[in-house]
Amino acid sequence: MKQTKSYLAKTVEDLKPSGIRKFFDLAAGMEGVISLGVGEPDFVTSWSAREAAILSLEQGYTSYTANAGLLELRNEVSSYMKKQFHVDYNPKSEIIITVGASQALDIALRAILDPGDEVIVIEPSFVSYAPLVSLAGGKPVAVQATEEYDFKIQTHQLEKAVTDRTKAIMLCSPNNPTGTMLGENELIELATFIEKHDLLVLSDEIYAELAYDEPYVSFAAIEGMRHRTILINGFSKGFAMTGWRLGFVCANEELTAAMLKIHQYAMMCAPTMAQYAALEALKGGREDVEDMKKSYRRRRNYFVQSLNDIGLSCHIPGGAFYAFPSIVSTGLSSEQFAEQLLIEEKVAVVPGNVFGISGEGHIRCSYASSMEHLQEAVKRIKRFVEK
Ligand code: PMP
């Protein structure tokens, strides 16, 4: 019998592919391209972490771990979170080791959303949030953070977006794509709003290690917010471990038990050798993390200053490794700018519109690239803008 209908789920059919992909594909077919497009560290994972994974294989540790992850690793994560970010989670009942922060986001949303529940997504936003909300049966509600306020969302904007179906808000600080980091007072203001409307916060703290100007404050550390926070973090960015696919999620016992149900049926556990690598990354001291941070900070200062000198105005991003300059002065849309810059000068950046409405008029440049590449990119962007 002939196929007479689509077998695809409507929610999946309706999802648009990520706008970032198109530029990767275009750039991949060209030679001599300097890519400021990808959102990942340019460092290799520390040797001691890699060695720990090799050793785990040599010792034959190739079976599943506990669903929530190796207890030894959860213990380390718990101490790390306490020491670095002043939040206290029980390793036995409040931490799950996940397949990247990505899976943590997925199980967090699936654990809390009933069909039609709304989740506020602050744009410009990491491209996965809205699709993950939809896939979990929820409805993403976009609110626009703007350059005028350094891409920090204002409470009056959130007040307009909240309804009696709103269950949670996605928070990402330091932010992808803008690099904006919220300070303690701004988090306290947000906490007042969260309390008033009885909401949860999915706090994506994957860039917490990369905070350059002020100490990082976790949303869960704000008074009264621990039980309203699902804290998502991981090893990809701060520990340069993107390919290992390892993250974690911390929340109160009730939320953790709900997430663990999904995790154990859908994933069993995170990859065992990657868990051994992460264990060593945490135990091995902070030298590598601090060195990488210093290096990103140096590059941020150079790159953001250079963009402003060229005439592409750019606020100073407090964290992560992205600059998000305005390209409005060129008269081009962000897609036109990115496409023409790639074709004419072979520099790959991501057009801001892929991150949401308020991303238009901007481009995202990752400065996790060598200083030589950044210098050459600046030269090329300058030539392009002057044309
Ligand atoms: N959240 C944000 C804001 C990100 O930028 C990324 C990676 N680009 C992730 C989550 C996913 O990280 P992971 O590699 O841990 O899945």
Residues whose N, C-alpha, C, O or C-beta is under 5 A from the ligand:
A	BS01	PMP	G39 V99 G100 A101 S102 F126 C172 N176 D204 I206 G234 S236 T242 L246 G247
